[in-house]
């Protein structure tokens, strides 16, 4: 059978600087907002000083162990590795004129290592973080000045790595700012809706400016946005439920609409008016927003439901976005609802809407793994999850959707974003470290390692 996946499909995995690197104050790096979230992205903001211990301070020590890790990714046949640059390694406080050479040099070493194996970097400019100095001094994205600091940072890294990195992303899960403002836009959790949308607006303008800079600086460069693809279904076929579902899907599709179409969608006027949200959008901002992304990237872990039934809306739910659970689906240990068909549906929704190439840059199952006495890890649950989702990616490609690649989340175990723990594992590669930070950091191939190697080797035919 010939593969449904195109010949140059970018198979690989995705990590983020603050969840793998550790070395959180090494070689001149400044504190990042992500260093201040010891409880995870939804946890309380705990001020800290250098020397306080946190699980991310060492994380999985990728900063020092990347040659071994990249070799393991190459053994699986990765064509692509998504990671992010820690902004505070390059501009430690965020507002300096001159970048930190030692920070720039680290990513040179990393990209050179990947090039040895022909692994394409896919680089996120900001994955849930910014220099803490910007949050402290300017209120993060509340300030227009942050647009300029971000643009300087983006131009600096485009210039530096323009011959090493072709694929870029602006902000990780930009729509997450609505649910975890500090993580996304550096604002306190109790900020008003106007403040949050103003900060989001600044971030959208900054994203468009980075797109422009990438097009100017990186020869043949391609840059995408990155959405948390939390697709919602109506819980019933009541017209009210359907309409409410459309409204709630627009809460996150709004970001894609601005980034891919170059202007605020008409429905936002009514949304702002009815919610008494004031946002300052200048003529120059509108001009800047016209520079649109080359492709759309997104994460996909689960789908959810929407209901207008008040009684059902008042319950607290385990899944990360407090979505109404779908009675037809099973959940992960963390209450995330497993829905492979939802991925095919989402790919079609995004392609119908934007007609731009799509890149699945996160997907995976967080699970507790058991290390057997002989040292093996038999993670069939992970294999099943990924296999089922990839079959649906193949179906979407057959539907005519243009899919550039697939990078599963956490190909090596890393620190969870929502829990700031090690025990929620996604990897094909096990890392010996527990939630308290104990362990040798030794790497071990899981059963899924060999499964993924075969998938890549056969370009999806083994699914
Ligand atoms: C996405 C983030 C990642 C990542 C992943 C899994 O929202 O972009 O950073 O961690 O989710 O989430 P968690 O680590 O909470 O299981």
Boltz pocket constraint, residues with backbone or C-beta under 6 A from the ligand:
constraints:
  - pocket:
      binder: B
      contacts: [[A, 16], [A, 19], [A, 128], [A, 172], [A, 173], [A, 228], [A, 299], [A, 362], [A, 366], [A, 409], [A, 415], [A, 416], [A, 417], [A, 418], [A, 419], [A, 424]]
      max_distance: 6.0
